[in-house]
Amino acid sequence: MLWDYWATQLDPARARRPRPGGALAERTVVITGASSGIGRATALAAAKRGGVPLLVARSADKLEELKTEIESAGGRAHVYPCDITDTEAVAATVKQMLADHPDGIDFLVNNAGRSIRRSVRLSYDRMHDYERTMALNYFAAVRMILALLPHMSERRFGHVVNVSSIGVQTAPPRFSAYVASKAALDAFSRVVASETFGDGVTFTTIHMPLVRTPMIRPTQIYDAFPTLTPDEAADLVINALTERPKTLSTRLGTLGEVSYAVAPKLADAVLHVAYRVFPDSKAAGGDDQVSLSRGAKALVKLLPGVHW
């Protein structure tokens, strides 16, 4: 009896203790960008495993629809409409989350993001593309982490999952804004993880391959690309939540990382070929033809999952 009271009320590491029902059972999971794509699929998958998704996005209507779907399947979820690029909005939202969930916030999934596919030669007068991408992919994610870190450190338990990109490992052309923003978050998390390790707060970076979501819809050539489905991408996020590895990557992504470390000039030469065979999209000011050349098709088959 005394041990039970200690374990549930006094033990400073009690939040780390396994819970009956699985790694996500009764665990609260903050998911940004939960209204569509990977975030939506992750929320459904987490709820199916007994987790309690805290749904964050700007669109309250879509979040309410998702909450209803989760509850109809027997799960639980909570809706928190928020513009995570707004510091005051994030502070107010996290404050409300902590008030609504006094037992604690266990996980954060930084999933919200935007991608810009545009060659640098079409970006000379578009500094705002880089600023907007960093605002959501990097600064907004850091804002969420900083808002929740004091709470997680005090509980001596917490795990942050950052949905990064295979592009950080492979450096595909036309993604200088997107890849840089994801690489910044990767670097931030590597540094902070060493500081929070003793508090029981850990990080996973997922180098996600191309996923068929609304984010890639403006690029018509992606219709011919092999991609993951949102559900398959959500499986990777669930693995990151339950197993808490340092990184999750594909073999191709790891190969790209090693290739650049071993032979960076050769990597530049190969990637320049890709730059030449894939066009800029119409949305970026290019001539995004729907049909791919033979060389482009060969690269897609040889290197599936990479953003070209």
C-alpha positions in Angstrom: 0.0 0.0 0.0 2.8 2.4 0.9 4.7 1.5 -2.2 1.6 2.1 -4.4 1.2 5.6 -2.9 4.9 6.3 -3.4 4.8 5.1 -7.0 1.7 7.1 -8.0 2.2 10.3 -5.9 5.8 10.8 -4.7 8.2 9.1 -7.0 9.8 11.9 -9.1 10.2 9.5 -12.0 6.6 8.1 -11.9 5.7 9.6 -15.3 8.3 7.3 -16.9 6.7 4.1 -15.5 5.2 1.8 -18.1 1.4 1.8 -18.1 -0.9 -1.2 -18.7 -2.2 -1.3 -22.2 0.9 -0.4 -24.1 3.3 2.4 -24.6 0.7 5.0 -25.6 -2.2 3.9 -23.3 -3.6 7.0 -21.6 -0.6 9.1 -22.8 -1.3 12.6 -24.0 0.2 13.3 -27.5 0.3 16.9 -28.8 0.2 16.7 -32.6 0.7 19.9 -34.7 -0.6 20.0 -38.2 -3.3 17.5 -37.1 -6.0 18.7 -39.5 -4.7 16.8 -42.6 -2.1 14.4 -44.0 0.4 12.8 -41.7 -0.8 14.7 -38.6 -4.4 13.5 -39.1 -3.3 9.9 -39.7 -1.0 10.0 -36.7 -3.9 11.2 -34.4 -6.1 8.3 -35.6 -3.4 5.8 -35.1 -2.4 7.1 -31.6 -6.0 7.1 -30.5 -6.4 3.5 -31.7 -3.6 2.5 -29.4 -5.1 4.1 -26.4 -3.3 7.5 -26.6 -5.1 10.8 -26.2 -4.2 13.1 -29.1 -4.2 16.9 -28.4 -5.0 18.2 -31.9 -3.3 21.4 -33.0 -3.9 23.3 -36.2 -5.4 26.6 -37.4 -8.6 25.0 -38.7 -11.0 24.4 -35.8 -13.6 22.8 -38.0 -11.3 20.2 -39.4 -10.0 19.4 -35.9 -13.6 19.0 -34.6 -14.3 16.6 -37.4 -11.3 14.5 -36.5 -12.2 14.5 -32.8 -15.6 13.3 -33.7 -14.2 10.5 -35.9 -11.8 9.4 -33.1 -14.6 9.4 -30.5 -16.9 7.5 -32.8 -14.2 4.8 -32.9 -14.1 4.7 -29.1 -11.1 6.9 -28.5 -10.5 10.3 -26.9 -9.1 13.5 -28.3 -9.0 17.2 -27.5 -9.0 20.2 -29.9 -6.7 23.2 -29.6 -6.9 25.6 -32.6 -3.7 27.6 -32.7 -1.4 29.4 -35.1 1.9 28.0 -33.9 3.8 30.8 -35.7 2.3 33.2 -33.1 4.2 33.2 -29.8 1.3 34.5 -27.7 -1.1 32.0 -29.2 1.2 29.1 -28.4 1.8 30.3 -24.8 -2.0 30.5 -24.3 -2.7 27.1 -25.9 0.0 25.3 -23.9 -1.2 26.9 -20.7 -4.7 25.7 -21.5 -3.4 22.2 -22.3 -1.7 21.9 -19.0 -4.8 23.1 -17.2 -6.9 20.6 -19.0 -4.5 17.7 -18.4 -3.1 18.0 -14.9 -1.7 14.5 -15.1 0.8 15.8 -17.7 1.7 16.1 -21.3 3.7 13.1 -22.5 4.6 13.6 -26.1 5.0 16.3 -28.7 4.9 15.6 -32.5 6.2 18.5 -34.5 4.5 17.6 -37.8 3.2 21.0 -39.1 5.2 22.2 -42.0 5.3 23.7 -45.5 7.4 22.8 -48.5 8.6 25.2 -51.2 10.0 23.6 -54.4 11.8 26.3 -56.3 15.3 26.5 -57.8 17.5 29.2 -56.4 17.7 31.0 -59.8 13.9 31.6 -59.4 14.4 32.7 -55.8 16.7 35.7 -56.1 13.9 38.1 -55.2 11.9 35.8 -53.0 13.6 36.0 -49.6 10.1 35.8 -48.1 10.0 32.1 -49.2 12.9 31.3 -46.9 11.5 33.4 -44.0 8.0 31.8 -44.3 9.4 28.3 -44.4 11.7 28.9 -41.4 8.8 30.5 -39.5 6.7 27.3 -39.6 9.2 24.4 -40.1 11.8 25.7 -37.6 10.7 28.6 -35.3 7.2 27.2 -34.8 8.5 23.8 -33.8 11.1 25.3 -31.5 8.3 27.5 -30.0 6.3 24.4 -29.2 9.3 22.6 -27.7 10.3 25.6 -25.5 6.7 25.9 -24.3 6.5 22.3 -23.2 10.1 21.6 -22.0 9.7 23.1 -18.5 6.7 20.9 -17.8 8.4 17.8 -19.3 11.6 18.4 -17.3 9.7 18.9 -14.1 7.9 15.6 -14.6 11.2 14.0 -15.6 9.6 12.5 -18.7 8.7 13.6 -22.2 9.5 12.7 -25.8 9.6 15.0 -28.8 9.1 13.6 -32.3 10.2 15.9 -35.2 9.0 15.0 -38.6 12.0 16.0 -40.7 12.8 15.0 -44.2 14.9 12.6 -46.3 15.9 15.8 -48.0 18.2 16.7 -45.1 20.2 13.6 -45.9 20.1 13.7 -49.7 20.1 17.5 -50.4 17.9 17.4 -53.5 18.0 20.4 -55.8 15.2 23.0 -55.6 14.6 22.6 -51.9 17.1 25.1 -50.4 14.3 26.7 -48.3 12.6 23.5 -47.1 15.7 21.4 -46.4 17.5 24.2 -44.6 14.5 24.7 -42.3 14.3 21.0 -41.5 18.1 20.8 -41.0 17.9 23.6 -38.5 15.4 21.7 -36.4 17.5 18.6 -36.6 20.5 20.5 -35.3 18.6 22.2 -32.6 17.2 18.9 -31.3 20.6 17.2 -31.3 22.0 19.9 -29.1 19.0 20.2 -26.7 18.8 16.4 -26.4 22.2 16.3 -24.7 21.0 18.9 -22.2 17.6 17.3 -21.3 18.8 13.7 -21.3 19.2 13.8 -17.5 15.6 15.0 -17.1 14.2 12.1 -19.1 13.2 14.2 -22.0 14.3 12.7 -25.3 14.0 13.4 -29.1 13.4 11.4 -32.3 14.1 12.8 -35.7 12.2 11.1 -38.6 13.8 11.7 -42.0 10.5 11.1 -43.8 10.5 10.2 -47.4 8.0 11.7 -49.9 4.4 11.3 -48.7 1.3 11.8 -50.7 -0.3 14.7 -48.8 -1.9 18.0 -49.8 1.6 19.6 -49.4 2.9 18.0 -52.6 -0.2 18.5 -54.7 1.0 21.7 -56.5 3.9 19.7 -58.1 2.2 17.8 -60.9 5.2 15.5 -61.7 4.8 14.0 -58.2 1.7 12.2 -59.5 4.1 9.8 -61.2 6.3 9.3 -58.1 6.2 6.4 -55.7 5.3 7.8 -52.3 4.2 6.7 -48.8 0.6 7.0 -47.9 -0.3 9.2 -44.8 -1.1 6.0 -42.9 2.3 4.5 -43.7 4.0 7.7 -42.6 1.9 7.7 -39.4 3.2 4.2 -38.7 6.7 5.7 -38.6 5.6 8.4 -36.1 3.9 5.8 -33.9 7.1 3.8 -33.9 9.0 6.9 -32.9 6.5 7.4 -30.0 6.6 3.9 -28.7 10.2 2.9 -29.2 11.7 6.4 -28.9 14.8 5.9 -31.1 17.2 8.7 -31.8 16.5 8.8 -35.5 14.3 7.0 -38.0 15.6 6.9 -41.6 15.3 4.9 -44.8 18.2 3.1 -46.2 18.3 5.4 -49.1 18.4 8.5 -46.9 21.3 7.0 -44.9 23.1 6.2 -48.2 22.7 9.8 -49.3 24.1 11.0 -46.0 27.1 8.7 -46.2 27.7 9.5 -49.9 27.9 13.2 -49.3 30.3 12.6 -46.4 32.6 10.3 -48.4 32.4 12.0 -51.9 30.8 15.4 -51.7 31.9 16.6 -55.2 30.5 13.4 -56.8 27.3 13.9 -54.9 27.0 17.4 -56.3 27.6 16.1 -59.8 24.9 13.5 -59.5 22.4 15.9 -58.0 23.1 18.4 -60.8 22.0 15.7 -63.2 18.7 15.5 -61.2 18.5 19.3 -61.3 18.7 19.2 -65.1 16.2 16.5 -65.7 13.4 17.6 -63.4 11.7 20.9 -64.2 10.6 23.7 -61.9 6.8 23.5 -61.2 4.4 25.9 -62.6 3.6 27.1 -59.1 7.3 28.0 -58.7 7.4 29.9 -62.1 8.6 27.0 -64.2 7.2 24.7 -66.8 6.3 21.6 -64.7 5.4 19.2 -67.5 3.4 16.2 -66.4 5.3 13.6 -68.5 8.8 12.8 -67.3 11.9 12.2 -69.5 13.6 8.8 -69.5 16.3 10.1 -67.3 13.8 11.5 -64.8 11.9 8.2 -64.7 15.1 6.3 -64.1 16.1 8.5 -61.1 12.6 8.1 -59.6 12.9 4.3 -59.8 16.5 4.3 -58.6 15.9 6.7 -55.7 12.3 6.3 -54.6 11.1 8.6 -51.8 13.4 11.5 -52.6 11.9 14.9 -53.2 13.0 15.9 -56.8 
